[in-house]
Every structure is written in structure tokens, then in C-alpha cells.
């Protein structure tokens, strides 16, 4: 028995219909792995069968990895689950199976190509493979960014270093407290007949920055990896005291890939290193792992640069706790989001909503050079793009 109000046909056709839906999404450019499909199936087990809105939201949460994916999921959802409800599927005979032409690789039952009429029969398929909570890695191919953009990044990194300086350099400057400045004290004494009535003091000027970069290399960041690598490399070359960590499901230090390497030489090496990176992001888990293994490198003089799009698979309460601990240990936190330059950008992902109270600056890679212009520091919640 079928119910026209259901978002999918009842009975044994549900699995095939879901497979066809995932295939249509792949055809539209949405990177949907086996893990995402299984996650959607688990979500549907807990939803009311007649709740179409809940079904749509489950698809958005489990299958979309970027704002672009969200728009594609919504469009394909409306096309697929509206135009194909109630299409009869006659049982396929063994003779028909042998004579049926082979479908192109990557398609699944329940969805023909766009040009095919609705009355085409659905094909029964068997999906082979095992479930993994991590989506398959697609690699991170890196390409050089234009020279003009690299110059803007270098200019912004130099301003960033001056604004975030927390460590003493070589030069001295006047200070209300510090060591006695004998020359200035002697010159002042000339005004009072040689008597040193007032001592002048000096201290080291703050010229150096203590920098920590936490770089999200998950699957949703794949299309921005080249641009973000250029930014991270410039920061490492400009600020000597820089440690770089890459994270997705796990976190590891990759500072050695940047140390002493030019941009052209580091590009292919990092591309090989990140080939296996991908899947979803667990920011809270990775921050907890960082705290357990590298907490001692975060000091009250440290500026943390967190590079991520904010698409998180973890629990938001845990993320809030980890960000609060990081904020207490560090001097400031800067979040670089690749989508922050878009005119319609709003920090509406769960991770960004949780993170905003702990951020000193929210900016984009293109807005990073302008975020630290003359007389501008890290403003709370500013999206520079």
C-alpha cells in the first residue's frame, strides 16, 4: 500500500529510491560518499515517515558540506522526491537483467539520466563496501596562486605581525617601568644642575609574534586548499615563531613542511602529504587532542589562527568548552573562514555560532590583508571581506 503524502514510496523501494537520490546528487557535483549515505539512512530510521520537512533537513545535514552543496541538495530534493513519487516498478526478470544495458559507473537504481522519461524502469543494484564514519579521502591537489595575491598576503602578514606582537625584540623604547636609561637620566640631570632627581626607564619594544595556526584540511575545505596554503605559508615565513597543525578527524603538526622551504618547493610536498586528508571535520575532538598533547606551546603571548569553514560533525557543547579553554590560555583567537568574503555570508553554522563569543576577529583569506591595516587591530566579530 502506498501513501501519496510520503516523501518516498513505501516498502522495499525505499533503499533503491535513496540510492537513486544520492546518484542524482553526485551527478550535480555534490560529493556524497558511502558514509554520508549510511548516516542519512540512520537519520531516517528516527524520523516520522510523513514528515517531509524533517526528511529534507536530514538530507541537508548529512549530505551537504558547503553552502553550494546546500543549494544543490534543496534543488535535487524538490525535483527528485516530487516528480518520481508513485512511479510503478515492475519486477525485473532474469532475462531482462541479462539483456539490460549496463548503466554508467556511479549511477544507482531509481534515477535515470535527466533526459530519460519517467516511465523507465528502475534497476535493482547491489552496493558493495563497508561503512566507515569517515568519508573517503579525495586528496588536496594544490595549484600556485597568482603573484599579485601572494603580494597582498605578504603585506597583510607583515601588518598582522606588528598588530599581534607580544614578544620583546632587539630595540629599546621608553617605558614607565623597566631598567634605568642612563643617557636619558643624565640629560635630564643637566636641567637640574647635574642632580639626578628623576630616573628615566626603558624596556624592550614588542616586535615579535608568537603564532599558532590550526588548519582544517577536511573534505569541505578541498576547493580552498590552494588559497589557504598560500596564506599559511606566508604567515610562517613572516612570523618566525609559528607552529602549524592540520586537522580533520585527527590533528598532527606539519610545521616541518614549511620550515626553510620556498613556496614553490613546499607546494608539491604538501600536496603529497595531504593526499589522504578528507572526510568531515571534528573541531572539538581535534582541539581536545591538541590540548592533551601540545597545550604547553600555548602561552598568554600566543595568537591562535584557526582556519576552517565551520562545518563540524562534533558536539557543539564540547566545542564551546574547548574554545573557552583555548581562549583562557592564549592572547587572542582569529578565525579565517573561506566564505566570509561572500556578500551574503552569515556565521550560521553550529560551530561558528558557538565560536563567535570567543573570537577576536572573523575574516576571510581575501580580507586578511585588509583586516590589519593602519591603526586597525583585531576587532571582535568583524568580517573583513
Phi, psi and omega in degrees: 000138182242149178241122184295341181277350180290144177286351176208155179299148183279168172083215188286349182280352185299312183298315179296322178295320178295320178298319178295322178298316178296322178296319178297320178299318178297321178298331180273001177097005177275124182279097183249115178267176179299321182298319180295321177296319179293320177299320178295319178299318178296321180294321182293335179296336183259359184261151174295139185295333185264001184269093181292322180297320178295323178296317178298316181296323177297321177296318180296317185289320187270337189251332184271137179240001180201165176302326177296318178297323180300316180295321180291319179298317179298316182293314180293324179300313181295320181291314189285310187277357176261314186276349186244007179289131173085011178286123182292145180234099178291148180296139181273130179276166179296322179296320179293324179295321182289326184272345183291138179291151181287132177286153179293154185297139177099351177268157181229172184291155174094353181216112175276172175302164185299326184280353184275145184287157183296339185278005178291140183290148173279146181257141176276129181231163176238123179268123178259146180138170181240151181286141173223138178291352180249132179293153182296142181286135179251001180079170180227081177293128183252140176231148180295143176272160180301150183298324180297321178293322177298322178295321177295319178298318180296318178297315178295323180294323178294318176294321178300319180297320181290319182292323185261013180298129180227355184245144182292141176260206183273331186278153178258154175214161179297143181210149179292335177226152179146203179281159182286131175267100187295320182296311180294323179296319180293320179296322177294325180296333178296333180286340183243032176073029178089356179275131178272086182273337182224124180270132175267140182240161180214164178207165179292137178284143178284112184234344187246152182244140175256109193240138175232123181249122175250111191249121178280118180244031181285178184298325182290345180262005188301316184287349180252004188298319182298314181294318182289325176298319178300318180294315181295320180296318179296319178299317181294321181286331182276321181253111186296318182273073181233131173244135184241130178233138176253139182216157175206266168274331177230173182230141177212154179274134180235025181300325183298334179288340181260333189294119176074007183253136173288167181299316182294324181281327181283337184300305181292327181293317179291326178299319177292322182292325183269007184300321182275000182279145179166198180077199182273180183244136173235083187295315182298315179300316181292322176295323177294319177295320177298317180297322182289327188253333186229021185300330186292341181277351177267118183237170177298350178261001187272134170258124181260126175250111181258115184256108183196157175271354176083008178274101190245139177264355185272189181271131182293324177299321178294321178297319179298318179296317182291321178293324177296317178295320179294321179296322180292328182275329185260171179278315180206160177234127177245127180253124177254113181248125183296344181261359186292342180278347180294138182301325181266016183292134172222135180287075187253356174292156184300319182294317181291322178298322178289324188281334188308317181297342184257001184263143172267338180202136172240117185217178179247166176301319179288332179273351182300315179299329182273342183292341182236050177283187180301132177062024179237130178249203180272100179275141183294124174074009182284132174255104182266115179204000000 
